[in-house]
Amino acid sequence: MRPEAAARQGLRKSFKIMLGAYPTNGDEDLMRTEDIRSIILGARPEKLVFPVPSLDHADHVVRTALAGHVKLAADHLLNKEMVGALKETVGNVIRQLNLEFNRGRYAKPRERGVLIRARSYEVLIQIALNLFGVESRRIGFSEEEVSGTLDSIAQTLDRWERLERKEYGGAPIAKTVIGELISDMKKVMSKYYRAPGSMVAKMAESIERGLKDDGLMSSFLAAARKEIQGNIYYRMTIEGMCKFGNDYAIGLRPLRHLGFVQVSTNPVLAAIAYDDDPSLWEGFKGESLCKDFRTVVKEHPEWLEGPEKYGDEITMQATELSIFPNLAVFRPIAVASNLYHGMISYQINPNVADSREGSLKDALQIYSDAQEFLKRYDEYLLWGYSPKIGRGRPNLVLKVAANTPAAIDITADLESLGIGTNNTVTFSVPQETTLILAKMKGRAMAVRQGIHPSTVYETTMGGRLDDHLREVQAESLLRRALERVKDKKEALRDLAEKLGAWEEARRAPSVDEMIRTVCSRRYLRPMTKEPFIDLLTRTRVI
């Protein structure tokens, strides 16, 4: 081909690309759906730049989202100073993301274009979920402002999906983004199941059933809105009937949308969270300013050489890494309420609960670690807002077990430093009254120093006592049943297998320990489980 003809053909092809006649990703062949899914699911957030280089709030949201920190980007808008400016700011976000979404067709490498589009989809979805939820009311956005913003988001997401379908004949990026959001919700209590199961997982299943293949984004938004605003917790919250908290370590963002204002956790719950969501080992995808556990282990080679010597330290680090993302989840409402809402309860090492010095050392380390994490997190969450808004102070209260007299002094000491407490293992009014007085003493000292106190808690643990009594009763019934069978071990093994307890029970050193394991609340809750009732009826215990 002569040079002039080749040039003309190249020019014609260029015009056709511009007009959409050729595949618009800059190559003759489109990426396979499997490749697109692999790119999105395998991507990790980019390292954030400090100091923050943003120009304005819209630029900040776009930069942060396209770096992979989409939840942080969406939560940046949950600030009282954004009231009255939300619709315009989100409009500017959409304008910039429209540009990036369309440029993504030509991005090199092509993987970058896929991620630009996926992150653009997700940040608008996360903003919409925040506005569906109670958060928008806590911040103070008007119904008109929220409605107008949601209309803009819905129009944009629908337009992007139609553009994607035109290019691919489907919407693999949109489908993967929505699928991953639903998958994350389904993880909650997926491994450590307790009847009736996780509400968050059931919400995910309901949203999934509401999806329409020919309109993924619009159907997802409609289904999510229905699940959030039709939920009993949402309704009770907006009616001012009650305040709710949760006792776990993952799946909290959907609960924040429903109006939940606090979460409590401990090392046991943290361990369960690692089972439900193994990605915690590699770092939390959404708020990845948190370190991942593998990196922390590499920083402490002595742990691998003698883990039994560092049990408390390892447990503290693993628990911190599982709950720090929860500090981030509740951070916007904590900041907006001046630490009245959005508090995370963290358990001080129970092995030092009877030691004033040991507990204070543990507590101060935890609190300092949380503060260092939140100082960096707040640089992005609160960028561009008034410097009068405090940065870094943890939305954290420390759980002080009240089973020893040392709890009185520990509570007062922490409160005097402006560190809120949550007294646990409390069963009686005199016990609680004594600890409340210790709280008041410490808080008075803090106020005299000019320290604004945070919300604090007193946890009545009658339920824990009920659990203990239930387990004792179950053990008594099981022993009576075993006395009436010929092969006690075989009958116990059969019951353990049916209850899913055999893996743990078989390692028990004695029959008594096996009975305790089988009758624990983990495996026998409620006591009316069919295998247990069947054994009791066959042996005529009941």
Secondary structure as UniProt FT lines:
FT   HELIX           3..18
FT   TURN            19..20
FT   TURN            24..25
FT   HELIX           33..42
FT   HELIX           57..66
FT   TURN            67..68
FT   HELIX           70..75
FT   TURN            76..77
FT   HELIX           80..82
FT   TURN            83..85
FT   HELIX           86..103
FT   HELIX           104..106
FT   HELIX           110..132
FT   HELIX           135..139
FT   HELIX           143..168
FT   HELIX           172..186
FT   TURN            187..189
FT   TURN            195..196
FT   HELIX           199..209
FT   TURN            213..214
FT   HELIX           216..229
FT   HELIX           232..238
FT   TURN            239..240
FT   STRAND          245..247
FT   HELIX           252..258
FT   STRAND          262..265
FT   HELIX           267..276
FT   HELIX           278..281
FT   TURN            286..289
FT   HELIX           293..299
FT   HELIX           301..305
FT   HELIX           307..310
FT   HELIX           311..329
FT   HELIX           331..336
FT   TURN            337..338
FT   STRAND          343..347
FT   HELIX           350..352
FT   TURN            353..354
FT   HELIX           356..381
FT   TURN            382..384
FT   TURN            387..388
FT   STRAND          396..401
FT   HELIX           406..416
FT   TURN            417..418
FT   STRAND          420..426
FT   HELIX           429..448
FT   TURN            449..450
FT   STRAND          457..460
FT   HELIX           462..482
FT   TURN            483..484
FT   HELIX           488..499
FT   HELIX           502..505
FT   TURN            506..507
FT   HELIX           511..518
FT   TURN            521..523
FT   TURN            527..528
FT   HELIX           530..538
FT   TURN            539..540
//
